[in-house]
């Protein structure tokens, strides 16, 4: 029983992490919408990589790329 | 049989050698240098999309190399190749957007105008005469001046300078003084006939800018003149 609960917990935490990446990707996409400077483009590219890594269930790698995407998105359009 | 096994091992090692991390790191380093070079020459402005793509590919390739540690590197190879392609695209785009240096033509030496006042449009008021040694307009001058008034009314955007000239008879200082008086007489006439004072100025040039030979009567007559210089 414990094993089953552990497996369910693992799956649910993985799903939460994946959903989190999706929502962060949407947030980045929306913040750079209509912007076409270097940082906006960089944010888009990094989100794309994060999503690709997410698809391969590389959650930690996806998170790392998403963090970089968010940094660029925060700078995008400031200049 | 031993020879066959040895050959197989050698072939495998040779094929692996092309994918060793050191080779890839060198390729990655090449991509990094290319990106930095284009960044340094304003790539962020002239090719933001292409540069971002190249840089993202570089980061992704670096991750793949670290992750796989030298094995199964085809993905990293593809990413590096794709990054280099994006760099080339960025270079091409930036080269296009660079302004072509304009070669300025050498200035053509312009001869100083004989009249001494630029090559502006000049309205020659032929037929304006003054009493000898005076600034009083003769009756026959009125027709010419009325024509000038018509011209100025038809062209309300222009401003003019009344430029009066004399021949070389008499003292230059007197001629300058007299031409100044005559220029002002014409100016007053124009203003009194409806031309706004802000559009008209007057200047006497004396004998300084002849247009004909002052040794002949005909030449002197030509030199005694009044013109409107469009400003």
Interface residues (C-beta under 8 A of the other chain):
Chain A: X36 X37 X38 X40 X41 X42 X44 X45 X46 X48 X49 X61 X65 X68
Chain B: X43 X44 X45 X48 X49 X51 X52 X53 X55 X56 X59 X60 X63 X67
